[in-house]
Amino acid sequence: MRTSIATVSLSGSLTEKLTAAARAGFDGVEIFENDLLASLLTPEEIRARCADLGLGIDLYQPMRDMEAVPADEFARNLRRARHKFGLMNRLGADTVLVCSSVHPLAVDDDALATDQLGQLADLAQEFGIRVAYEALAWGRHVNTYDHAWRIVEAAAHPALGTCLDSFHILSRGSEPKDLKGIEDIPGEKIFFLQLADAPLPAMDVLQWSRHYRCFPGQGGFDLPGLLARVLRAGYRGPLSLEVFNDVFRQAEAGPTAVDARRSLLVLQEAVRGEVAEGADLATLPAPVAPTGFAFAELVTPDVEPVSALLGALGFARTARHRSKPVDLWRQGEARVLVNTGPGARRDGTALAAVGLESPDRAAAARAAEALLAPVLPRRRAPEDAQLEAVAAPDGTELFFCATDRPQLPSWTEDFEPTGLHWTPAAGGVTRIDHLALTQPWHQFDEAALFHRGVLGLHAQESVDVADPYGLHRSRAVASADGGVRIALSVGPAPGGDAGRVQHIAFATDDVVAAARRFRAGGGRLLRVPSNYYDDLAARFTFAAGELETYRELGVFYDRDSGGEFRHVYTETVGRVFFELVQRDGDYRGFGAVNAPVRLAAQRGTSTVR
């Protein structure tokens, strides 16, 4: 279907917004009046600019407080409308959004609203313009989609239809039964559809609308359910995004536009089986969910601290790349690449790339590219393995891998053995359990949608974690079997990359033995306040001596209905630290209850031998 985006959803000047929308692949835009008023371009120049970019102008908005007002006020409204309709002709826009009135003089009189909207439609028709009437969730008297439709239906004017806005409908707590009426609206009378998601906080609906909307799939609304009903009603117009969001208004327009269009692609795929073929939905290859981690790659300007940490954890430098300054450290099925090439960051060690085991690497890459993931060019020698890779929103490189599978080329063939081997031992690392990736402050929601849509992972609910200097938002994404787990988070305030600390969690069958082994190898563990263990004693019952052991080693503990979780943390090197985790039973979380203490301890940079 045709896709569109309101210019208010993007940052920058109108010219920058139009360029970003076009480059992201949108078919059209809604011109928000404030963007036009602030532009140095004339309406004719804006029209020409859109044509050059291949964009249609699908809507001009908004016109406010038009209906159910006293006669003298309505006369002024018609004068204003005549001027705006002439302006729309100059722009080349043929549909205008009229919001339900919030005017203090507006009266609760459907007959008057019907009559005045009919007169407005008469005037619009003279200019070849259609009026799309929308119920604002905070409208003075008309605040539900079905009420707005009753007025439009009563007017029975060919130039008057309704605009359905997902936020205004779903923010009022509409249940599925409340939406059945959408399918009774003739499709040709739904003049426009605006889509936005949102988290589900308890706050004033106007503030919620103006500051916290997000793109489909990034909030808590059932947008697939609503869209399916609109399409079953016969609507075949644009799928348009109208998102008011303080973060998007500060972020770069280009990436935001790409994120926006990706959200519409994922949304169309979600409703494919719910509507008739006539909807002409976008066709996407199915995502290929990864089955595990092939490797995590660190880039570093100083290899010694990283080598010391990995060595203390029981890893061995088992191989080296034949043509690049990249070492392969291995223990069990856990592999860490240490890259000291020219791309190493000056601000210290960082997690730069992740290898994901894929049952079909080429199909995974095609699915990612179809959802606008940037495909990464890769410098490789003729004998190097061919690896498909894309970039995540934060710049992390994601490689689709088939490690040591029969009859399939493996990336490990690019490495030559060093003759060193890791030694199995009690508390040894078995695999990478999960990765924790701190996102740039303006890309948290984008990252969650990317990992869900592009990689086929399942997103859990977003949680807030207390930090000594604010709140961390965190949201985990995982494969159905837990073979791939990634915890996405964003810190308490905007900042540079220096504040984006990442970590790699390694699985072990015995975290106490692993912690002792790490300390014996010269490693230092995070010092945990004694008060934490006093609280554990109040919350749980432990075997004799168990809690004392945890206190000695700095072991964190959690328990839920599925099982138990024990974990310890190493010191931080550059922007990376490691975690050793032991999962017993069916524990699927990440020890979030312990995060405030861990963050406070890391702020204090205390470690123990």
C-alpha positions in Angstrom: 0.0 0.0 0.0 1.0 3.6 -0.4 2.9 4.9 2.6 3.0 8.5 4.0 4.4 10.4 6.9 3.5 13.7 8.5 6.3 16.2 8.4 5.7 16.9 12.2 7.1 13.3 12.8 10.6 14.4 11.6 13.1 17.0 12.7 14.7 19.8 10.7 13.5 22.2 8.1 10.7 21.3 5.7 13.2 20.7 3.0 15.2 18.3 5.2 12.0 16.5 6.2 10.9 16.0 2.6 14.3 14.8 1.6 14.5 12.3 4.5 11.0 10.9 3.7 11.8 10.4 0.0 15.2 8.7 0.7 13.4 6.3 3.1 11.1 5.3 0.4 7.8 7.0 1.4 5.3 7.7 -1.3 3.9 10.8 0.2 3.7 13.3 3.1 1.2 15.1 5.2 2.2 18.8 5.3 1.9 20.1 8.9 0.9 23.7 8.8 3.6 24.9 11.1 6.3 23.4 8.8 4.8 25.4 5.9 4.6 28.6 7.8 8.2 28.4 8.8 9.5 27.5 5.3 11.2 30.0 3.1 9.8 28.1 0.1 6.5 29.2 -1.5 3.7 26.7 -1.8 4.5 26.3 -5.5 8.2 25.6 -4.7 7.2 23.1 -2.1 4.9 21.4 -4.6 7.8 21.3 -7.2 10.2 20.0 -4.6 7.8 17.1 -3.6 7.4 16.3 -7.3 11.1 16.2 -7.9 11.5 13.8 -4.9 8.7 11.6 -6.1 6.4 12.5 -3.1 2.7 13.2 -3.2 1.1 15.7 -0.8 -1.5 13.4 0.7 -2.9 15.7 3.4 -2.7 19.2 4.6 -3.3 19.6 8.4 -4.7 20.7 10.7 -7.8 22.9 10.6 -9.1 23.4 14.1 -12.3 24.5 15.9 -14.4 24.6 12.7 -17.8 23.2 13.8 -20.6 23.6 16.3 -19.7 27.2 17.0 -21.8 30.4 17.0 -22.8 31.9 13.6 -20.3 34.8 13.8 -17.5 32.4 14.7 -18.4 30.1 11.9 -18.4 32.9 9.4 -14.8 33.7 10.4 -14.0 30.0 10.0 -15.3 29.9 6.5 -13.2 32.9 5.6 -10.2 31.2 7.0 -11.0 28.0 5.2 -11.4 29.8 1.9 -7.9 31.1 2.2 -6.5 27.7 3.2 -8.2 25.9 0.4 -6.6 28.4 -2.1 -3.3 27.7 -0.5 -3.9 23.9 -0.8 -4.5 24.3 -4.5 -1.2 26.0 -4.8 0.4 23.1 -2.9 -1.4 20.5 -5.0 -3.0 18.9 -1.8 -6.6 17.7 -2.2 -7.4 16.5 1.4 -7.5 18.6 4.5 -7.7 17.3 8.1 -10.3 18.9 10.3 -10.0 18.1 14.0 -13.1 18.0 16.3 -13.5 21.3 18.1 -12.0 22.1 21.4 -13.2 25.7 21.1 -14.6 27.1 24.4 -17.7 28.4 22.5 -18.4 25.0 20.8 -21.8 23.5 21.8 -22.9 19.9 22.2 -25.2 20.0 19.1 -24.7 17.3 16.5 -27.2 18.9 14.2 -25.3 22.1 14.2 -22.0 20.3 13.7 -23.5 18.4 10.8 -24.8 21.6 9.1 -21.6 23.5 9.5 -19.4 20.7 8.3 -21.7 20.3 5.4 -21.2 24.0 4.5 -17.5 23.6 4.9 -17.6 20.7 2.5 -19.6 22.8 0.0 -16.8 25.3 0.0 -14.1 22.7 -0.2 -15.8 21.1 -3.2 -15.5 24.4 -5.0 -11.7 24.0 -4.8 -11.7 20.3 -5.6 -10.8 19.5 -1.9 -12.1 16.7 0.4 -12.6 17.3 4.2 -11.5 14.5 6.5 -13.1 14.9 9.9 -11.2 13.5 12.9 -12.3 13.0 16.5 -9.6 14.2 18.9 -9.4 12.1 22.0 -9.8 15.3 24.0 -12.4 16.9 21.7 -14.8 19.1 23.6 -17.9 17.2 22.5 -16.8 14.8 19.8 -14.0 12.6 21.0 -14.7 9.1 19.6 -14.4 7.8 16.0 -18.0 6.5 16.0 -19.4 9.9 17.1 -17.4 11.7 14.3 -18.7 9.1 11.8 -22.3 9.7 12.8 -21.9 13.4 12.0 -20.2 12.7 8.7 -22.9 10.1 7.8 -25.7 12.6 8.7 -24.1 15.3 6.5 -24.2 12.9 3.5 -21.8 15.1 1.5 -19.5 13.7 -1.1 -16.6 16.0 -0.1 -16.9 15.1 3.6 -15.5 11.9 5.1 -13.7 10.8 8.2 -10.1 10.4 9.3 -9.3 7.6 11.6 -6.3 8.1 13.9 -5.1 5.1 15.8 -3.9 7.2 18.8 -7.2 9.0 19.3 -9.0 5.7 19.0 -6.8 3.5 21.1 -5.7 6.0 23.7 -9.2 6.0 25.1 -8.8 2.4 26.1 -10.9 1.0 23.3 -11.5 -2.8 23.6 -11.7 -5.0 20.4 -15.5 -4.9 20.7 -15.4 -1.1 20.6 -13.7 -1.2 17.2 -16.2 -3.4 15.4 -18.0 -0.3 14.2 -15.0 0.6 12.0 -15.9 -2.2 9.6 -19.4 -0.7 9.2 -18.0 2.6 7.8 -17.9 2.5 3.9 -14.3 2.3 2.8 -14.8 5.3 0.4 -15.9 7.4 3.3 -12.7 6.8 5.2 -10.7 9.6 3.6 -7.5 9.1 5.6 -5.8 6.9 8.1 -3.2 8.1 10.6 -1.1 5.6 12.5 0.9 6.0 15.7 1.8 3.7 18.6 2.5 4.7 22.2 3.6 3.3 25.5 0.8 2.7 28.0 1.5 5.2 30.9 -1.1 6.8 33.0 -1.0 10.5 32.2 -3.1 13.3 30.7 -4.1 12.2 27.2 -3.1 15.5 25.6 0.4 15.4 27.0 0.6 11.7 26.1 -0.3 12.6 22.5 2.0 15.6 22.1 5.1 14.0 23.5 5.1 10.2 23.7 3.7 8.8 20.4 6.0 6.4 18.6 6.0 4.4 15.4 4.0 1.2 15.0 5.5 -1.8 16.9 7.3 0.4 19.4 4.5 0.9 21.9 1.7 -1.0 23.5 -1.3 -0.4 21.1 -2.9 -3.2 19.1 -2.3 -1.5 15.7 -2.5 -4.7 13.7 -6.0 -5.3 15.0 -7.1 -1.7 14.2 -5.5 -1.7 10.8 -7.1 -5.0 9.9 -10.5 -3.6 10.6 -9.9 -0.4 8.6 -8.8 -2.5 5.6 -11.7 -4.9 5.9 -13.9 -1.8 5.8 -12.5 -1.2 2.3 -10.0 1.6 3.0 -7.4 1.7 0.3 -5.7 5.1 0.9 -2.3 5.8 2.3 -1.0 4.3 5.5 0.3 7.5 7.1 2.3 8.1 10.3 1.5 11.1 12.5 3.9 10.8 15.5 4.5 13.6 18.0 7.6 12.6 19.9 10.2 14.8 21.7 13.0 12.4 20.9 12.2 12.3 17.1 12.1 16.1 17.0 15.7 16.2 18.2 17.1 13.2 16.3 18.5 13.2 12.7 15.6 13.1 10.2 17.2 10.6 7.9 17.5 7.6 10.3 14.1 8.5 11.9 12.4 8.3 8.4 14.0 4.9 7.8 12.8 3.7 11.2 9.3 5.0 10.4 9.0 3.3 7.1 10.3 0.0 8.5 7.6 0.2 11.1 4.9 0.4 8.4 6.5 -2.6 6.5 6.4 -4.7 9.7 2.8 -3.6 10.4 1.7 -4.6 6.9 3.2 -8.0 7.3 1.5 -8.4 10.7 -2.0 -8.0 9.1 -1.4 -9.9 5.9 -3.5 -12.9 7.0 -6.3 -10.8 8.3 -7.5 -9.0 5.2 -8.4 -9.6 1.6 -5.9 -9.6 -1.1 -7.2 -6.3 -2.5 -5.4 -4.4 0.2 -2.2 -4.6 -1.8 0.1 -5.0 1.2 3.8 -4.9 1.0 5.4 -8.3 0.4 8.3 -9.1 2.6 10.5 -12.2 2.9 10.0 -14.0 6.3 12.6 -13.1 8.9 15.1 -15.9 9.7 15.5 -16.0 13.4 19.1 -16.7 14.6 19.7 -19.8 16.6 22.7 -18.7 18.7 25.8 -16.5 18.9 28.7 -17.4 16.6 31.0 -14.8 18.1 31.2 -11.3 19.8 33.9 -9.0 18.3 35.8 -6.5 20.5 37.9 -3.7 18.9 40.6 -2.4 21.1 43.7 -0.1 21.0 45.2 -2.0 23.9 45.1 -5.8 23.7 46.7 -6.6 27.1 43.9 -5.7 29.5 41.4 -7.6 27.3 43.7 -10.6 27.0 44.2 -10.6 30.7 40.5 -10.7 31.4 39.8 -13.4 28.8 42.7 -15.5 30.1 41.4 -15.2 33.7 38.0 -16.3 32.5 39.6 -19.5 31.0 39.6 -18.5 27.4 42.6 -19.4 25.1 43.8 -17.6 22.0 43.2 -20.5 19.7 43.6 -18.9 16.3 44.5 -15.8 14.4 43.1 -14.4 11.2 45.3 -15.1 8.2 45.3 -11.6 6.9 43.9 -9.3 9.6 45.0 -8.4 13.2 42.2 -10.3 14.7 42.6 -13.1 17.3 40.0 -15.8 18.1 39.6 -16.5 21.8 37.6 -19.6 22.6 36.2 -21.6 25.5 33.4 -24.1 25.0 31.1 -22.7 22.3 31.9 -19.2 23.4 34.0 -17.3 20.9 35.4 -13.8 21.2 37.2 -12.0 18.5 39.8 -9.3 19.5 40.5 -6.9 16.8 43.5 -4.5 17.1 43.2 -3.1 13.5 43.1 0.5 12.4 39.4 0.6 13.2 40.1 0.3 17.0 38.5 3.1 19.0 40.6 5.7 20.8 38.2 5.7 23.7 39.0 2.1 24.6 37.7 -1.4 24.1 34.2 -1.6 22.5 31.9 -4.3 21.3 31.7 -3.7 17.5 30.2 -6.8 15.9 28.2 -9.8 16.6 28.1 -13.1 14.7 24.6 -14.7 14.7 24.2 -18.4 13.8 21.6 -18.6 11.0 19.9 -21.6 9.5 19.9 -19.7 6.1 22.4 -16.9 5.9 21.4 -15.6 2.5 17.7 -15.6 3.4 18.4 -13.8 6.6 20.4 -11.1 4.8 17.6 -10.7 2.2 15.0 -10.3 4.9 17.1 -7.7 6.7 17.7 -5.7 3.5 13.9 -5.8 2.7 13.4 -4.1 6.1 15.9 -1.4 5.2 18.8 -2.7 7.3 22.0 -1.2 5.8 24.0 -3.9 4.1 27.7 -3.6 5.0 30.4 -3.7 2.4 33.2 -5.9 3.6 36.8 -5.8 2.5 37.9 -9.5 2.1 40.7 -11.4 0.4 39.7 -13.8 -2.3 40.2 -16.7 0.0 38.2 -15.2 2.9 34.7 -16.6 3.7 31.8 -14.8 2.3 29.8 -13.3 5.2 26.6 -11.3 4.8 26.4 -8.5 7.3 24.0 -5.6 8.2 24.3 -2.7 10.6 22.0 -2.3 13.6 20.7 1.2 14.4 23.6 1.8 16.9 26.2 0.8 14.3 26.9 -2.7 15.7 27.7 -5.0 12.8 25.6 -8.1 12.6 27.0 -11.1 10.7 25.0 -14.1 9.6 27.0 -17.2 10.2 27.2 -20.9 9.8 29.9 -22.1 12.1 31.6 -25.4 11.4 28.6 -27.0 9.7 29.2 -29.8 7.3 29.3 -28.8 3.6 28.9 -25.1 4.5 31.8 -22.6 4.4 32.6 -21.4 7.9 34.1 -18.1 8.9 36.4 -20.0 11.2 38.3 -21.2 8.1 39.7 -17.7 7.8 41.7 -18.3 11.0 44.9 -20.3 11.5 45.4 -22.3 14.7 47.9 -21.0 17.2 48.4 -24.4 18.9 46.8 -23.1 22.1 43.8 -24.8 23.6 41.3 -24.0 26.3 41.2 -26.4 29.2 37.8 -27.8 30.4 37.4 -27.1 34.1 34.7 -26.7 36.8 33.1 -23.4 36.3 34.1 -23.2 32.7 32.3 -21.1 30.2 30.0 -23.0 27.9 28.6 -20.4 25.5 27.5 -16.8 25.2 24.4 -16.5 27.3 23.4 -12.9 26.2 24.6 -9.5 25.2 23.7 -6.2 26.8 23.8 -3.3 24.4 23.4 0.3 25.6 21.8 2.3 22.8 22.2 5.9 21.8 19.5 7.9 23.8 17.4 8.6 20.7 17.5 5.1 19.2 16.1 2.8 22.0 12.7 2.3 20.4 14.2 2.0 16.9 16.5 -0.7 18.2 13.7 -2.8 19.7 11.7 -2.7 16.4 14.9 -3.5 14.4 15.7 -6.6 16.4 12.2 -7.7 16.4 11.3 -7.0 12.7 14.7 -7.6 11.1 16.0 -10.5 13.2 12.7 -12.1 14.1 13.3 -11.9 17.8 10.5 -11.6 20.4 10.4 -8.4 22.4 9.6 -8.4 26.1 8.1 -5.5 28.0 10.2 -2.4 28.6 11.3 -1.9 32.2 12.8 1.0 34.1 15.9 0.3 36.2 17.1 2.8 38.8 20.6 4.3 38.4 22.3 6.7 40.9 21.9 9.4 38.3 18.5 8.7 36.8 16.7 5.8 35.2 17.8 3.2 32.7 15.2 1.9 30.3 15.7 -1.7 29.3 13.9 -4.1 26.9 15.0 -7.6 26.1 14.6 -9.4 22.8 15.2 -13.1 22.4 14.6 -16.1 20.2 11.8 -18.4 21.1 14.1 -21.0 22.6 16.4 -18.5 24.3 19.4 -19.3 22.1 19.8 -15.6 21.4 19.1 -13.1 24.1 19.9 -9.4 23.8 19.2 -6.8 26.5 18.7 -3.3 25.0 19.0 -0.4 27.3 19.4 3.4 27.2 21.0 5.5 29.9 19.5 8.2 32.0 20.6 11.1 29.8 21.9 12.0 26.4 25.6 11.6 26.0 28.4 10.5 23.8 29.6 6.9 23.1 31.8 7.1 26.2 28.7 6.5 28.3 27.5 3.5 26.3 29.0 0.6 28.2 28.2 -2.8 26.7 28.7 -6.3 28.2 29.0 -9.9 27.2 27.4 -12.5 29.5 28.9 -16.0 29.5 27.0 -19.1 30.6 28.5 -21.5 33.1 27.1 -24.5 35.0 28.7 -23.4 38.3 29.1 -19.6 38.8 30.8 -20.0 42.2 33.5 -22.2 40.7 33.8 -19.8 37.8 34.2 -16.8 40.1 36.9 -18.6 42.1 38.7 -19.7 39.0 38.6 -16.1 37.6 40.0 -14.7 40.8 42.7 -17.3 40.9 43.7 -16.3 37.4 44.2 -12.7 38.6 40.8 -11.3 37.6 38.9 -8.8 39.7 35.2 -9.0 40.4 32.8 -6.2 41.2 32.5 -5.4 44.9 28.9 -5.7 46.0 27.7 -3.8 49.1 27.1 -5.9 52.2 23.6 -4.4 52.6 22.6 -6.2 49.4 23.2 -9.6 51.1 21.4 -8.5 54.2 18.4 -7.9 52.0 18.8 -11.3 50.3 18.7 -13.0 53.7 15.3 -11.3 54.3 13.9 -12.3 50.9 15.1 -15.9 50.5 16.2 -18.9 52.5 19.7 -20.3 51.7 21.6 -23.4 52.6 24.2 -23.1 55.4 27.2 -21.0 54.2 25.6 -20.3 50.8 24.9 -16.6 51.4 28.4 -16.1 52.9 29.9 -17.5 49.7 27.9 -15.1 47.6 29.0 -12.2 49.9 32.7 -13.2 49.6 32.7 -13.4 45.8 30.2 -10.7 44.9 27.6 -13.1 43.5 24.1 -11.7 42.7 21.1 -13.9 43.1 17.5 -14.0 41.8 14.7 -16.5 41.8 11.3 -16.7 40.1 8.7 -19.3 39.4 10.8 -20.7 36.6 14.1 -21.2 38.4 17.2 -19.5 39.9 19.8 -17.1 38.5 23.3 -16.4 39.9 25.7 -13.9 38.3 28.9 -12.0 38.8 30.6 -9.1 37.0 34.2 -8.3 36.0 35.8 -4.9 36.0 35.2 -2.7 33.0 37.8 -2.4 30.3 37.2 0.6 28.0 33.5 0.4 27.4 33.1 -3.4 28.0 32.8 -5.7 30.9 31.9 -9.4 31.3 29.3 -11.3 33.3 29.3 -14.9 34.3 25.8 -16.4 34.7 24.3 -19.6 35.9 20.7 -20.4 35.0 18.9 -23.2 36.8 15.5 -24.4 35.9 13.6 -22.3 33.4 14.8 -18.8 34.5 14.5 -16.6 31.4 15.3 -13.1 32.8 18.4 -11.2 33.3 18.4 -10.4 37.0 16.9 -7.0 36.5 16.0 -6.8 40.2 19.8 -6.6 40.9 20.5 -4.0 38.3 20.2 -0.9 40.6 22.8 -2.3 43.0 25.1 -3.4 40.2 24.9 0.0 38.5 25.6 1.8 41.8 28.6 -0.5 42.4 30.0 0.1 39.0 29.6 3.9 39.5 31.8 3.4 42.5 34.2 1.3 40.4 34.9 -1.1 43.3 36.3 -4.5 42.5 37.5 -7.4 44.7 40.3 -9.8 44.1 
